[in-house]
């Protein structure tokens, strides 16, 4: 992942059930405490990498740093790809937030206004 110069602003951080698998920080988290699958509505974004049995912290409100799956523009509505990374939401898909900066490709850490 590329280094980020962006700042996070967390209004609410919560925990989810103990991790049943390894989890990667800066990816969308679902309501069951797993990484979101493609176009799934997110509970928030994992704060840290977690091992099996850890209790993951999830940023639920505010501005979180999310790993990009593809290129997108500032202001684009974002959803999750199959690995929990941010991609542009198509019409009718769950919107997990809005890009506050552009991404030029996969693996960039981008600030996202969570919704």
Sine and cosine of phi, psi and omega as CSV:
sin_phi,cos_phi,sin_psi,cos_psi,sin_omega,cos_omega
0.00,0.00,0.59,-0.81,0.03,-1.00
-0.97,0.26,0.53,-0.85,0.07,-1.00
-0.91,0.42,0.46,-0.89,-0.02,-1.00
-0.89,-0.45,0.57,-0.82,0.11,-0.99
-0.95,-0.30,0.06,1.00,-0.07,-1.00
-1.00,0.08,0.39,-0.92,-0.02,-1.00
-0.95,-0.31,0.63,-0.78,0.10,-0.99
-1.00,-0.07,0.51,-0.86,0.07,-1.00
-0.70,-0.72,0.99,-0.11,-0.09,-1.00
-1.00,-0.03,0.84,-0.55,0.09,-1.00
-1.00,-0.08,-0.44,0.90,0.00,-1.00
-0.48,-0.88,0.81,-0.58,0.12,-0.99
-0.84,-0.54,0.72,-0.70,-0.03,-1.00
-0.72,-0.69,0.08,-1.00,0.10,-1.00
-0.90,-0.43,0.35,-0.94,0.04,-1.00
-0.83,-0.56,0.14,-0.99,-0.04,-1.00
-0.82,0.58,0.38,-0.93,0.00,-1.00
-0.78,0.63,0.65,-0.76,-0.06,-1.00
-0.90,0.43,0.78,-0.62,0.07,-1.00
-1.00,0.00,-0.19,0.98,0.04,-1.00
-0.51,-0.86,0.18,-0.98,0.06,-1.00
-0.90,0.43,0.65,-0.76,-0.03,-1.00
-0.84,-0.54,0.55,-0.84,-0.05,-1.00
-0.95,-0.32,0.73,-0.68,0.03,-1.00
-0.89,0.46,0.37,-0.93,0.07,-1.00
0.92,0.39,0.41,0.91,0.08,-1.00
-0.84,-0.54,0.44,-0.90,-0.04,-1.00
-0.92,0.40,0.70,-0.72,0.00,-1.00
-0.95,-0.32,0.67,-0.74,0.05,-1.00
-1.00,0.01,0.01,-1.00,-0.08,-1.00
-0.95,0.30,-0.23,0.97,0.02,-1.00
-1.00,-0.08,-0.03,1.00,0.03,-1.00
1.00,0.01,0.29,0.96,0.05,-1.00
-0.93,-0.36,0.19,-0.98,0.08,-1.00
-0.94,0.35,0.70,-0.71,0.03,-1.00
-0.87,0.50,0.55,-0.84,0.14,-0.99
-1.00,-0.09,-0.01,-1.00,-0.09,-1.00
-0.82,0.57,0.83,-0.56,0.08,-1.00
0.90,0.43,0.35,0.94,0.01,-1.00
-0.99,0.13,0.61,-0.79,0.08,-1.00
-0.93,0.37,0.77,-0.64,-0.05,-1.00
-1.00,-0.06,0.53,-0.85,0.20,-0.98
-0.98,0.19,-0.55,0.84,-0.01,-1.00
0.11,-0.99,-0.50,-0.87,-0.05,-1.00
-0.77,-0.64,0.74,-0.67,0.03,-1.00
-0.89,0.46,0.75,-0.66,0.00,-1.00
-0.97,0.24,-0.64,0.77,-0.11,-0.99
-0.73,-0.69,0.31,-0.95,0.22,-0.98
-0.92,0.39,0.58,-0.81,-0.01,-1.00
-0.70,-0.71,0.54,-0.84,0.11,-0.99
-0.99,-0.13,0.21,-0.98,0.07,-1.00
-0.82,0.57,0.75,-0.67,0.02,-1.00
1.00,-0.04,-0.26,0.97,0.07,-1.00
-0.95,0.32,0.39,-0.92,0.10,-1.00
-0.98,-0.21,0.97,-0.24,-0.11,-0.99
-0.97,0.26,0.64,-0.77,0.15,-0.99
-1.00,0.01,0.64,-0.77,-0.05,-1.00
-0.76,-0.64,0.80,-0.60,0.12,-0.99
-0.98,0.21,0.86,-0.51,-0.13,-0.99
-0.96,-0.28,-0.43,0.90,-0.04,-1.00
-0.64,-0.77,0.53,-0.85,0.05,-1.00
0.95,-0.32,-0.56,-0.83,0.01,-1.00
-0.92,-0.39,0.85,-0.52,0.01,-1.00
-0.86,-0.52,0.44,-0.90,0.07,-1.00
-1.00,0.01,0.81,-0.58,-0.06,-1.00
-0.82,-0.58,0.62,-0.79,0.05,-1.00
-0.97,0.22,0.72,-0.70,0.00,-1.00
-0.99,0.11,0.52,-0.85,0.09,-1.00
-0.98,-0.19,-0.44,0.90,-0.08,-1.00
-0.49,-0.87,0.06,-1.00,0.12,-0.99
-0.96,0.27,0.60,-0.80,0.12,-0.99
-0.40,-0.92,0.20,-0.98,-0.07,-1.00
-0.97,-0.23,0.38,-0.92,0.12,-0.99
-0.84,0.55,0.73,-0.68,0.01,-1.00
1.00,-0.05,-0.19,0.98,0.00,-1.00
-0.91,0.41,0.62,-0.78,0.12,-0.99
-0.96,0.29,0.71,-0.71,-0.09,-1.00
-0.88,-0.47,0.56,-0.83,0.14,-0.99
-0.77,-0.64,-0.14,-0.99,-0.03,-1.00
-0.99,-0.13,0.57,-0.82,0.21,-0.98
-1.00,0.01,-0.11,-0.99,-0.07,-1.00
-0.92,0.39,-0.24,0.97,0.04,-1.00
-0.94,-0.34,0.22,0.98,0.04,-1.00
0.99,0.12,0.11,0.99,0.03,-1.00
-1.00,0.07,0.30,-0.95,-0.05,-1.00
-0.99,0.15,0.70,-0.71,0.14,-0.99
-0.61,-0.79,0.25,-0.97,0.00,-1.00
-0.93,0.38,0.72,-0.69,0.04,-1.00
-0.98,0.18,0.76,-0.65,0.10,-1.00
-0.99,0.15,0.28,-0.96,0.03,-1.00
-0.80,0.60,0.78,-0.63,0.05,-1.00
1.00,0.01,-0.16,0.99,0.02,-1.00
-1.00,0.06,0.41,-0.91,0.04,-1.00
-0.87,0.48,0.72,-0.69,0.08,-1.00
-0.98,-0.20,0.86,-0.51,-0.02,-1.00
-0.99,-0.10,-0.24,0.97,0.02,-1.00
0.19,-0.98,-0.06,-1.00,-0.03,-1.00
-0.81,-0.58,0.70,-0.71,-0.02,-1.00
-0.92,0.40,0.76,-0.65,0.06,-1.00
-0.98,-0.17,0.02,1.00,0.10,-1.00
-0.44,-0.90,0.31,-0.95,0.04,-1.00
-0.99,0.12,0.48,-0.88,0.15,-0.99
-0.89,-0.46,0.65,-0.76,0.00,-1.00
-0.99,-0.14,-0.06,1.00,0.01,-1.00
0.13,-0.99,-0.27,-0.96,-0.07,-1.00
-0.96,0.28,0.58,-0.82,0.15,-0.99
1.00,0.07,0.11,0.99,0.05,-1.00
-1.00,0.09,0.55,-0.84,0.03,-1.00
-0.99,-0.15,0.92,-0.40,-0.19,-0.98
-0.84,-0.55,0.67,-0.74,0.09,-1.00
-0.95,0.31,0.70,-0.72,-0.03,-1.00
-0.78,-0.63,0.78,-0.63,0.12,-0.99
-0.98,0.18,0.95,-0.30,-0.09,-1.00
-0.94,0.33,0.61,-0.79,0.03,-1.00
-0.77,-0.64,0.00,0.00,0.00,0.00
